[in-house]
Amino acid sequence: MKLTVVSAGLSTPSSTRLLADRLAEAARNELVDQGHTVSIEVVELRALAGDVANHLVTGFAPPRLAAAIDAVRGADGLIAVTPVFTASYSGLFKSFFDVIAPDALTGQPVLVAATGGTARHSLVLEHALRPLFAYLRAAVVPTAVYAASEDWGSGGDEYTDGLPARVRRAGGELAALMAVRPRRAEPEDEVTALERQLADLRFD
């Protein structure tokens, strides 16, 4: 199985990438326990900012951006993590998903997550991220994960789960959806498609 992780963190290192890695590890561990082999590919949007901007203007995806789009489209599951800017996802995060075809994520299991300085921005998961992927017809897992500064190292309290527990639950939900979803067929290249069409021709 292929799991693709999209991280929109802008610093190095970033809490956004750290959360993305923890979520990916939780999903991978659950799938491995079920007997699946899992490969993880991480797309760092920070390195693609110029390519994304050029694509929006020209409609042409440079090779690195095209490879990132293919990684997202061809994944069996997707983890998408953004920092919170002005009470919503970052512009880079939104711009990247703007250059992906609207039907490319149809039915794809997606785990959404976000990071921010304060817990007051946690509703970004419900009023921004979940609607975005609903529009793209993705299958968003029930548990979305928000990590504020004070969440790192927190074990939670009697009313709420700590960050590690939320990460494990969300990763498990993503793994469950990936395990039951039919595998995507590998896209044919132009030569293979032509060969198949020629083989199907009948000359009688």
N, C-alpha and C positions, 0 to 999 in steps of 0.2 A: 504494500500500500504506500501511496505517496501523500505526505502531509506537507503543505506549503504554509509558511509563516510570513506574514507581511507586517513589518515593524516600521512605524513612521517616526521613531525617535530621531531627534536632531543632534544630540550630543553623543560623545563617545568617551566612556560608556554612558548608557542611558537607562533609566528605570523602565522605560517602555520596552526596550530590548530584553531586559532582565525578566520582566513579566512574561513577554512572549516566549522566552526560553523555558520558563517554568511551566507554562501551559502546554507547550509542545512536549516536554518531558513527561508530564502527567498523562497526556493522551497516548504517547508512545508506550509508556509502561503498561497501560491498560490493554492496548492492542497486542503487545508482546505476550502478556499473560493469557490472552485468548488464542495464542498460537500464530499470530500474524507477523510477517516481516514488514518493517516500516522504514521508509527513507524520509528524511526531513530536509526540506530546502527552505532557506531563509532569504527573503527579499527585503533588503534594507533600502527604504525609499530615499533616505538621505543622499545616497550615491546616485540616485536616478533623477534628482530634482530638475536638472537642466534638460534631460531627455524628455521628461514629462511635459515641461513647459513648451519645448519645441514641438512635441506631438500635438498639443492643443492648438498650436498656431498653423502647423504645416499638414497635419493629418498623417505624418510619416513617423513610424516608430524605429529609432535606431536599434542596432542589434542587441545591446544590453537591455533596453526596455522591452523589446519584442520577446526576449528570453524570459523576462520576469512575467510578462503577460501570459506566456505559454505555461509557465510554472503554476500560475494561479488557475488558469482554465483547465489544465490537465490534472489537477490534484483530486484525490479522493476526499480530502478534507482541508479546510482552510481556517487558520487562526489569524485574525486581523486586529492589530493593537495600535492605538493612536494616543498621543498626548492630548490633553484638553487645552484648546486655545479659545478664548472668548466664549466659554460655555458650550463649545461644540468640538467636533473633530477638527484636526488641522487641515489647512488648505491643501497641503501636499498629499495627505491621505485621500481627501475627496477627489483631487485632480487625478490621482492614479486610477481610482475606480471609474472616473469619468471616461478614461481612454479605453476601458474594457467594454466590449460589446454587451448591450443590456441583457441578452439572453445567455451569456457565457457561463453564468453561475447558477442557472436554473436547476433546482434540486440539490445543489451542492451543500453538504453539511458545513456550517460556519460557526465558529466560536468568536464572539466579539468581546473586546476588552479595552480598557483605557486607563491612563495614569494621570494624576494631577496632584497639585499641592495641598488640596483640601477636600474633605469628604463632601462638601457642599456641591461639588460638580458631578457627583455620582449618577445623577439622573440623565447625564449625557448618553448613557447606555440605552435608555429607553426612548428618549425624545429625538435622538440623532442617529446613533449607530443601528439600532434595530430597524427603524423605518427605512434606512438606506438599503440594507440587505434584503428587506422584505420587497422593496421595489425591484431589486435585482433577482427576485424569485428564489433566493437561497433558502435553505432550511436552517434557520438559526437555532442553536441549542437553547434550552430554557434558562440556563444559568449564564449570565454575563458577568464579567469580573472587572471591578474597578479597584485600583490601588492608589490610595492617597499616601502622602509622606508618612503618616503615622501608622499605616497598615504594615509596613515592612517590619518584620520581627514580632508582630502582634499575634497573640493566640486567641483573640476574640474575648467575648464575655458570655454570660448566661443567656443573652438574648440574640447574639449574632455570632456567626462563625468567623474565625480569623482568616487571614488571606490564604494560608496553606490549605485549609479545608475547602475554601471556595475554589481554589485552583484545582484540587483533586476532583471535586464534584463536576466542575465544568469540563475538565479533561476526560472524565469518565463518560459524560453525556456525548461529547464529540466522538469518542471512540465507539460508543454504541451505535450512533448514526452511521459512521463510516463502515462498521462491520456488516450492517444489514443492507446498505445501499449497493445496487448492482455496480460492478466495476465498469469504468469508462473504457471504451475501445480506444486503442492508440490511433491518433489521426493518421491517415494515409498521406504519404507525400504524392506529388503530382505524377511521378513515374509509376509508382505502385498502383495508383488509381487507374491510370491509362492501361497498364498491363491487365488489371482485373477486367476492365471494360472490353478489351480485345478478346480476352479468354471467354467472355460471355457471349460473344458474337456467334451466330449460327449461319453457316453458309450453305445450307441445304435448300 
